[in-house]
Amino acid sequence: MAKKTTSKKTPDLAKLTYEQAIERLEAIIEGVESGEIGLEKSLEQAEAGMKLIKHCRGILDRAEKKITELTVTDDGELE
């Protein structure tokens, strides 16, 4: 069972998997879209969401690089 963090501290993003980061991002979106949180909290959540998006993009960029490296032949051609 996944444990949700209710702390105001930013989670250690480096330890999150892509799936965990997406799950947290979806939770932030749901909270903001619900309209049940105030402006200040919405801004905090937006900042946290941007950090999660950056983290996810980094994971995807590294995965893409690995795939490219794995599919390059000795001639430098892509397979």
Backbone hydrogen bonds in HBPLUS format (Angstrom, degrees):
<---DONOR---> <-ACCEPTOR-->    atom                        ^
c    i                          cat <-CA-CA->   ^        H-A-AA   ^      H-
h    n   atom  resd res      DA  || num        DHA   H-A  angle D-A-AA Bond
n    s   type  num  typ     dist DA aas  dist angle  dist       angle   num
A0013-LEU N   A0011-PRO O   2.81 MM   2  5.60 105.4  2.37 118.0 101.3     1
A0015-LYS N   A0012-ASP O   3.07 MM   3  5.84 155.5  2.13 120.3 126.7     2
A0016-LEU N   A0013-LEU O   2.96 MM   3  5.25 154.0  2.03 111.3 119.5     3
A0021-ALA N   A0017-THR O   2.97 MM   4  6.19 161.8  2.00 153.7 158.5     4
A0022-ILE N   A0018-TYR O   2.94 MM   4  6.19 160.3  1.98 153.3 158.7     5
A0023-GLU N   A0019-GLU O   2.98 MM   4  6.15 155.3  2.04 144.2 151.2     6
A0024-ARG N   A0020-GLN O   2.99 MM   4  6.29 157.7  2.04 148.7 154.0     7
A0025-LEU N   A0021-ALA O   2.88 MM   4  6.10 155.1  1.94 147.4 155.2     8
A0026-GLU N   A0022-ILE O   2.86 MM   4  6.08 158.3  1.90 152.2 157.3     9
A0027-ALA N   A0023-GLU O   3.06 MM   4  6.31 150.9  2.14 142.9 150.6    10
A0028-ILE N   A0024-ARG O   2.97 MM   4  6.27 153.2  2.05 147.5 154.5    11
A0029-ILE N   A0025-LEU O   2.96 MM   4  6.25 162.6  1.99 152.1 156.6    12
A0030-GLU N   A0026-GLU O   2.95 MM   4  6.17 163.0  1.98 149.0 153.4    13
A0031-GLY N   A0027-ALA O   3.00 MM   4  6.19 158.2  2.05 145.6 151.5    14
A0032-VAL N   A0028-ILE O   2.95 MM   4  6.20 162.8  1.98 157.3 161.2    15
A0033-GLU N   A0029-ILE O   2.85 MM   4  5.94 169.1  1.86 156.4 160.1    16
A0034-SER N   A0030-GLU O   2.99 MM   4  5.98 137.6  2.17 140.4 150.4    17
A0035-GLY N   A0032-VAL O   3.18 MM   3  5.68 151.0  2.27 110.3 117.9    18
A0042-SER N   A0038-GLY O   2.87 MM   4  6.04 151.0  1.95 147.6 157.1    19
A0043-LEU N   A0039-LEU O   2.89 MM   4  6.20 152.7  1.97 153.9 160.5    20
A0044-GLU N   A0040-GLU O   3.08 MM   4  6.41 155.5  2.14 145.9 152.5    21
A0045-GLN N   A0041-LYS O   2.87 MM   4  6.11 158.4  1.92 149.5 155.7    22
A0046-ALA N   A0042-SER O   2.82 MM   4  6.05 148.2  1.92 144.2 153.5    23
A0047-GLU N   A0043-LEU O   2.99 MM   4  6.25 155.7  2.05 147.2 152.8    24
A0048-ALA N   A0044-GLU O   2.98 MM   4  6.29 159.5  2.02 148.4 154.1    25
A0049-GLY N   A0045-GLN O   2.81 MM   4  6.00 152.2  1.89 144.8 153.2    26
A0050-MET N   A0046-ALA O   2.95 MM   4  6.22 150.9  2.04 146.2 153.1    27
A0051-LYS N   A0047-GLU O   3.14 MM   4  6.45 153.8  2.21 146.8 153.3    28
A0052-LEU N   A0048-ALA O   3.00 MM   4  6.30 152.2  2.07 146.5 154.3    29
A0053-ILE N   A0049-GLY O   2.90 MM   4  6.17 155.8  1.96 149.6 156.1    30
A0054-LYS N   A0050-MET O   2.98 MM   4  6.20 160.0  2.02 146.3 151.5    31
A0055-HIS N   A0051-LYS O   2.97 MM   4  6.18 155.8  2.03 144.5 151.3    32
A0056-CYS N   A0052-LEU O   2.89 MM   4  6.16 160.1  1.93 151.0 156.1    33
A0057-ARG N   A0053-ILE O   2.91 MM   4  6.15 160.7  1.94 152.9 158.1    34
A0058-GLY N   A0054-LYS O   3.02 MM   4  6.25 153.6  2.09 145.6 152.6    35
A0059-ILE N   A0055-HIS O   3.05 MM   4  6.40 155.4  2.11 149.5 155.7    36
A0060-LEU N   A0056-CYS O   2.94 MM   4  6.22 163.5  1.97 153.9 158.2    37
A0061-ASP N   A0057-ARG O   2.81 MM   4  6.00 156.5  1.86 149.9 156.7    38
A0062-ARG N   A0058-GLY O   2.98 MM   4  6.19 159.4  2.02 148.3 153.3    39
A0063-ALA N   A0059-ILE O   2.98 MM   4  6.20 154.3  2.04 147.1 154.7    40
A0064-GLU N   A0060-LEU O   2.89 MM   4  6.09 159.7  1.93 149.7 155.0    41
A0065-LYS N   A0061-ASP O   2.97 MM   4  6.19 156.4  2.03 145.9 152.3    42
A0066-LYS N   A0062-ARG O   2.98 MM   4  6.22 157.4  2.03 146.3 152.1    43
A0067-ILE N   A0063-ALA O   2.96 MM   4  6.23 160.4  2.00 151.0 156.3    44
A0068-THR N   A0064-GLU O   2.95 MM   4  6.17 160.6  1.99 149.9 155.2    45
A0069-GLU N   A0065-LYS O   2.91 MM   4  6.14 161.2  1.94 151.0 156.1    46
A0070-LEU N   A0066-LYS O   2.90 MM   4  6.09 150.3  1.99 147.6 155.8    47
A0071-THR N   A0067-ILE O   3.09 MM   4  6.22 130.2  2.35 141.8 153.9    48
A0071-THR N   A0068-THR O   3.24 MM   3  5.28 138.7  2.42  96.8 108.0    49
A0079-GLU N   A0071-THR O   2.75 MM   8  5.32 154.9  1.82 158.8 167.5    50
A0073-THR N   A0077-GLU O   2.66 MM   4  5.25 168.2  1.68 159.1 162.2    51
A0076-GLY N   A0073-THR O   2.91 MM   3  5.20 160.2  1.95 111.2 117.2    52
